[in-house]
Amino acid sequence: MKQAITAYHKDDQYDWVAELACGHFQHVRNKPPWVNRPWVETSTGRNTMLGYKLNCKKCDKSEPKDSR
């Protein structure tokens, strides 16, 4: 199920995590060549992706909301 990015935070390893409208979290790492997300490296890039919808596998599985 597609869910909009509403905010970001860093995890314990300092990787960026998107906070989704559904209450789930999803890592948004830039790890080329497998995952190419250069926008996550700057605050401007992250801000341009607010509202962008990511596929939330946790919603598909009806999992409870995440918490920090």
Rosetta silent file (secondary structure, phi, psi, omega in degrees, C-alpha in Angstrom):
SEQUENCE: MKQAITAYHKDDQYDWVAELACGHFQHVRNKPPWVNRPWVETSTGRNTMLGYKLNCKKCDKSEPKDSR
SCORE:     score description
SCORE:     0.000 S_00000001
   1 L     0.000  134.297 -179.670    0.000    0.000    0.000 S_00000001
   2 E   -79.094  132.477  179.173    1.369    3.423   -0.927 S_00000001
   3 E  -135.305  141.588 -177.130    1.879    5.849    1.966 S_00000001
   4 E   -77.651  143.898  172.763    3.190    9.430    1.933 S_00000001
   5 E   -75.027  128.326 -179.782    6.449   10.463    3.601 S_00000001
   6 E  -112.275  -23.992 -178.610    5.627   12.930    6.391 S_00000001
   7 E  -166.703  177.829  178.434    8.996   13.309    8.182 S_00000001
   8 E  -138.322  156.434  168.028   12.444   11.771    8.672 S_00000001
   9 E  -151.253  167.812  176.615   14.717   10.741   11.496 S_00000001
  10 E  -102.429  143.476  177.175   18.029    8.905   11.821 S_00000001
  11 L   -84.622 -172.724 -177.618   18.307    5.448   13.357 S_00000001
  12 L   -64.020  -22.664  177.949   21.005    4.251   15.771 S_00000001
  13 L   -97.320    9.978  178.539   23.418    3.697   12.846 S_00000001
  14 L    66.782   26.503  171.917   22.709    7.235   11.509 S_00000001
  15 L   -90.436  145.780  179.828   20.810    5.956    8.460 S_00000001
  16 E   -74.618  138.935  179.819   17.814    8.008    7.335 S_00000001
  17 E  -126.564  128.368  175.901   14.360    6.628    8.071 S_00000001
  18 E   -84.917  136.592  172.801   11.178    7.953    6.468 S_00000001
  19 E   -98.346  124.053 -174.352    8.151    8.358    8.705 S_00000001
  20 E   -98.842  157.678 -177.844    5.039    7.480    6.732 S_00000001
  21 L   -57.757  -26.428 -178.551    1.484    8.821    7.033 S_00000001
  22 L   -79.051  -11.130 -178.316    0.317    5.393    8.228 S_00000001
  23 L    98.685    0.750  176.325    2.636    5.508   11.261 S_00000001
  24 L   -93.103  158.335  176.757    5.200    3.053    9.909 S_00000001
  25 E  -111.069  149.509  178.204    8.912    3.767    9.392 S_00000001
  26 E  -146.395  128.952  176.892   10.977    2.800    6.348 S_00000001
  27 E   -63.564  141.407  176.931   14.711    3.156    5.735 S_00000001
  28 L  -129.378   67.876 -177.511   15.605    5.392    2.778 S_00000001
  29 L   -82.064  152.528  171.496   19.290    4.655    2.327 S_00000001
  30 L  -107.143   97.802 -176.944   21.434    5.724   -0.608 S_00000001
  31 E  -130.270   68.168  179.345   23.503    2.591   -1.289 S_00000001
  32 L   -59.035  150.147    4.204   24.382    2.498   -5.006 S_00000001
  33 L   -89.278   -4.102 -176.215   24.282    0.454   -7.145 S_00000001
  34 L   -75.571  -42.493  178.545   21.476   -1.479   -5.436 S_00000001
  35 E  -128.804  120.085 -177.130   19.545    1.500   -4.084 S_00000001
  36 L  -112.788   96.773  178.897   20.011    4.904   -5.683 S_00000001
  37 L  -132.078   68.091 -178.938   18.506    7.657   -3.532 S_00000001
  38 H   -62.648  -22.713 -179.548   20.893   10.625   -3.698 S_00000001
  39 H   -62.292  -23.952 -176.859   18.063   12.919   -2.545 S_00000001
  40 H   -73.674  -14.910 -175.049   18.337   11.481    0.997 S_00000001
  41 H   -76.915  -18.153 -178.707   21.836   12.957    1.459 S_00000001
  42 L  -126.822  153.629  178.290   20.705   16.613    1.774 S_00000001
  43 H   -64.331  -36.591  177.287   17.970   18.370    3.719 S_00000001
  44 H   -62.333  -45.535  178.694   16.782   20.005    0.484 S_00000001
  45 H   -60.349  -46.214  179.188   16.548   16.611   -1.199 S_00000001
  46 H   -62.764  -42.139 -179.596   14.631   15.090    1.711 S_00000001
  47 H   -62.922  -35.149  178.961   12.255   18.058    1.841 S_00000001
  48 H   -67.752  -19.648 -178.526   11.443   17.704   -1.867 S_00000001
  49 L   -96.213   -2.789  174.094   10.342   14.116   -1.201 S_00000001
  50 L   -59.188  131.848 -176.567    7.909   14.969    1.608 S_00000001
  51 L    93.482  -17.882  177.836    4.519   13.755    0.404 S_00000001
  52 L   -65.698  140.476 -176.755    6.090   11.217   -1.965 S_00000001
  53 E   -97.946  126.284  175.121    4.423    7.839   -1.591 S_00000001
  54 E  -105.683  153.467  175.378    6.451    4.737   -0.805 S_00000001
  55 E   -74.945  120.823 -178.851    5.148    1.190   -0.860 S_00000001
  56 L  -101.377  103.553  179.471    4.561    0.201    2.784 S_00000001
  57 H   -69.290  -26.518  178.459    4.909   -3.554    3.200 S_00000001
  58 H   -67.254  -36.025  175.536    3.986   -3.222    6.881 S_00000001
  59 H   -65.230  -41.430  179.578    0.548   -1.887    5.884 S_00000001
  60 H   -59.258  -28.874 -179.097    0.137   -4.812    3.498 S_00000001
  61 L   -97.905    4.982 -178.435    0.715   -7.126    6.492 S_00000001
  62 L    55.266   40.282  178.980   -1.534   -5.069    8.842 S_00000001
  63 L   -78.396  153.546  178.477    1.363   -4.540   11.256 S_00000001
  64 L   -67.904  162.405  179.264    1.032   -2.091   14.177 S_00000001
  65 L   -61.289  151.909  177.418    2.477    1.421   13.958 S_00000001
  66 L   -85.577  161.086  173.891    6.192    1.883   14.651 S_00000001
  67 L  -141.956  155.643  179.791    7.614    3.921   17.506 S_00000001
  68 L   -86.900    0.000    0.000   11.060    5.333   18.223 S_00000001
